[in-house]
Amino acid sequence: MLDALFHGSDPLRLFGITSAILSIYAFFPYARDVVRSHTQPQRACWLIWSILGSIALVSQIVEGATDSLWFAAIQVGWTIVIFGLAIWRGQGRFLNPGDESILAAAAIGLGLWATTDSAAYALIITISISMLGGAATIAKAYRAPRTETMSTWVISWIASACAIFAVGSLDWVLLAYPLYLLCLYTGIVLAMALGRNRRHQAVFSTTRRTASDAM
């Protein structure tokens, strides 16, 4: 089956398959860490991402995505799975103040889609408001880097890059979603790295101060 899938494949399909395989693998350690209570996803963020990601996925299908669609479908599937785990092992409320406005904006995007017959409106609005949830996760990753799983975000970043190449043309509607996720994952990885460095610096300073006081 795998031979048939890869044999004779063009580069776009190979990038698409690679992004899908990486996405499948990326969230296994995240799900494992959630079950073990090592990672604590924010319930509100993953609920919003599940809804908005589903809208974005359908928009991509309608706009004609092909090889890059594997990546989007698996990302959305894992988002829904992680939200399910967050209900059990996550932190925070399911809807934060202002989240109703996010859902209302998503509904407006769907309304524009229905009246104009263009999925681009729903996709643009979805990505724009998804950035709000992304900003909250980036802030959390910096503030409490140990509550996130670094390997998941690094592998997802690579998968996003492969999905961008899988589009194969400068079609900004099809590029928008993987580009957004690439930027989001970049922010999360950098925030975690900076947060870990900040914690190490704080521990180092405390150790030096303690040693100095002891002398």
C-alpha positions as CSV (number, residue, x, y, z in Angstrom):
1,M,0.0,0.0,0.0
2,L,2.8,2.4,0.9
3,D,4.7,1.5,-2.3
4,A,1.6,2.4,-4.3
5,L,1.2,5.6,-2.4
6,F,4.8,6.8,-2.9
7,H,5.6,5.2,-6.3
8,G,5.6,7.7,-9.1
9,S,4.6,10.5,-6.7
10,D,5.5,14.1,-7.6
11,P,7.3,16.4,-5.1
12,L,4.0,18.1,-4.1
13,R,2.5,14.8,-3.0
14,L,5.6,13.8,-1.2
15,F,5.6,17.1,0.7
16,G,1.9,16.5,1.5
17,I,2.5,13.0,2.7
18,T,5.5,14.0,4.8
19,S,3.5,16.8,6.5
20,A,0.7,14.3,7.2
21,I,3.1,11.7,8.7
22,L,4.9,14.3,10.8
23,S,1.5,15.7,12.1
24,I,0.3,12.2,13.0
25,Y,3.5,11.7,15.1
26,A,3.8,15.2,16.5
27,F,0.8,15.1,18.8
28,F,1.4,11.6,20.3
29,P,3.9,12.9,22.9
30,Y,1.5,15.8,23.7
31,A,-1.4,13.5,24.2
32,R,0.8,11.2,26.4
33,D,1.9,14.2,28.5
34,V,-1.7,15.4,28.9
35,V,-2.7,12.0,30.2
36,R,0.2,12.0,32.6
37,S,-0.6,15.5,33.7
38,H,2.8,16.8,32.6
39,T,1.2,19.0,29.9
40,Q,-1.9,21.1,30.8
41,P,-3.7,22.5,27.7
42,Q,-6.0,25.5,28.1
43,R,-9.5,24.3,27.6
44,A,-10.8,27.5,26.0
45,C,-8.0,27.7,23.5
46,W,-8.4,24.1,22.3
47,L,-12.2,24.5,22.1
48,I,-11.9,27.6,20.0
49,W,-9.2,26.0,17.8
50,S,-11.3,22.9,17.3
51,I,-14.2,25.0,16.0
52,L,-12.2,27.4,13.9
53,G,-9.9,24.6,12.6
54,S,-12.9,22.7,11.4
55,I,-14.2,25.8,9.5
56,A,-10.7,26.3,8.0
57,L,-10.5,22.7,6.9
58,V,-13.8,22.8,5.1
59,S,-12.8,26.1,3.5
60,Q,-9.6,24.5,2.2
61,I,-11.6,21.6,0.8
62,V,-14.0,24.0,-1.0
63,E,-11.1,26.1,-2.3
64,G,-9.6,23.1,-4.0
65,A,-6.7,22.1,-1.7
66,T,-5.2,18.7,-2.6
67,D,-1.8,17.5,-1.4
68,S,-1.7,20.2,1.4
69,L,-5.1,19.0,2.7
70,W,-3.6,16.0,4.4
71,F,-1.8,18.3,6.9
72,A,-4.9,20.4,7.6
73,A,-7.1,17.4,8.2
74,I,-4.7,15.7,10.6
75,Q,-4.0,18.9,12.5
76,V,-7.7,19.5,13.0
77,G,-8.3,15.9,14.0
78,W,-5.6,16.1,16.6
79,T,-6.9,19.5,17.8
80,I,-10.3,17.9,18.6
81,V,-8.6,14.9,20.3
82,I,-6.5,17.2,22.5
83,F,-9.6,19.3,23.4
84,G,-11.3,16.0,24.5
85,L,-8.3,15.3,26.7
86,A,-8.3,18.9,28.0
87,I,-11.8,18.3,29.3
88,W,-10.3,15.7,31.6
89,R,-6.8,16.9,32.2
90,G,-6.6,20.5,31.1
91,Q,-6.8,23.8,32.9
92,G,-9.0,26.9,32.9
93,R,-12.6,27.4,31.8
94,F,-14.1,26.3,28.5
95,L,-15.0,29.8,27.5
96,N,-13.1,32.9,28.7
97,P,-14.6,36.4,28.7
98,G,-14.7,37.5,25.1
99,D,-14.8,34.0,23.6
100,E,-18.4,34.6,22.7
101,S,-17.3,37.4,20.4
102,I,-14.8,35.0,18.7
103,L,-17.6,32.5,18.0
104,A,-19.8,35.3,16.8
105,A,-17.1,36.4,14.4
106,A,-16.8,32.8,13.1
107,A,-20.5,32.8,12.5
108,I,-20.2,36.1,10.5
109,G,-17.5,34.4,8.4
110,L,-19.8,31.5,7.7
111,G,-22.6,33.9,6.9
112,L,-20.4,35.7,4.4
113,W,-19.4,32.4,2.9
114,A,-23.1,31.4,2.5
115,T,-24.1,34.7,0.9
116,T,-21.1,35.3,-1.4
117,D,-20.3,31.6,-2.2
118,S,-16.6,32.3,-1.4
119,A,-15.0,30.2,1.3
120,A,-12.1,32.7,1.4
121,Y,-14.1,35.0,3.7
122,A,-14.6,32.3,6.3
123,L,-11.0,31.2,6.1
124,I,-9.6,34.8,6.5
125,I,-11.9,35.5,9.5
126,T,-11.1,32.1,11.0
127,I,-7.4,32.6,10.8
128,S,-7.6,36.2,12.1
129,I,-9.5,35.3,15.2
130,S,-7.5,32.1,15.7
131,M,-4.5,34.4,16.3
132,L,-6.1,35.5,19.6
133,G,-6.1,31.9,20.9
134,G,-2.6,31.5,19.6
135,A,-1.4,34.6,21.5
136,A,-2.8,33.2,24.7
137,T,-1.0,29.9,24.2
138,I,2.3,31.7,23.4
139,A,2.0,33.8,26.6
140,K,1.3,30.6,28.6
141,A,4.3,28.8,26.9
142,Y,6.6,31.7,28.0
143,R,5.1,31.9,31.5
144,A,4.9,28.2,32.2
145,P,7.0,26.4,29.6
146,R,6.9,23.1,31.5
147,T,3.1,22.9,30.9
148,E,3.7,22.4,27.1
149,T,5.5,19.7,25.1
150,M,8.3,21.2,23.0
151,S,8.7,18.2,20.6
152,T,5.1,18.5,19.5
153,W,5.5,22.1,18.4
154,V,8.9,21.6,16.8
155,I,7.6,18.7,14.7
156,S,4.4,20.5,13.9
157,W,6.5,23.5,12.7
158,I,8.4,21.2,10.2
159,A,5.0,19.7,9.1
160,S,3.7,23.2,8.5
161,A,6.7,24.0,6.3
162,C,6.2,20.8,4.3
163,A,2.5,21.6,3.9
164,I,3.4,25.1,2.5
165,F,5.6,23.4,-0.1
166,A,2.8,20.9,-0.9
167,V,0.6,23.8,-2.1
168,G,2.9,24.2,-5.1
169,S,1.8,27.7,-6.2
170,L,1.3,31.2,-4.9
171,D,-2.3,30.6,-4.1
172,W,-2.7,32.7,-0.9
173,V,-6.0,31.2,0.0
174,L,-4.5,27.7,0.1
175,L,-1.3,29.0,1.7
176,A,-3.0,31.0,4.4
177,Y,-3.7,28.2,6.9
178,P,-0.4,26.4,6.8
179,L,1.4,29.8,6.9
180,Y,-0.6,30.8,9.9
181,L,0.2,27.6,11.7
182,L,3.9,28.0,10.8
183,C,3.9,31.4,12.5
184,L,1.9,30.1,15.5
185,Y,4.3,27.2,16.1
186,T,7.3,29.5,15.7
187,G,5.9,31.8,18.4
188,I,5.2,28.9,20.7
189,V,8.7,27.3,20.3
190,L,10.4,30.6,20.8
191,A,8.2,31.4,23.8
192,M,9.0,28.1,25.4
193,A,12.8,28.5,24.8
194,L,12.8,32.0,26.2
195,G,10.6,30.9,29.2
196,R,13.0,28.0,29.9
197,N,16.0,30.4,29.7
198,R,14.3,32.8,32.0
199,R,13.7,30.1,34.6
200,H,17.3,28.9,34.3
201,Q,18.6,32.4,34.8
202,A,16.3,32.8,37.9
203,V,17.5,29.5,39.4
204,F,21.2,30.5,38.7
205,S,20.8,33.9,40.3
206,T,19.1,32.4,43.3
207,T,21.9,29.8,43.7
208,R,24.6,32.4,43.4
209,R,22.8,34.6,45.9
210,T,22.4,31.7,48.4
211,A,26.1,30.8,48.0
212,S,27.2,34.4,48.5
213,D,25.1,34.7,51.7
214,A,26.5,31.4,53.0
215,M,30.0,32.9,52.7
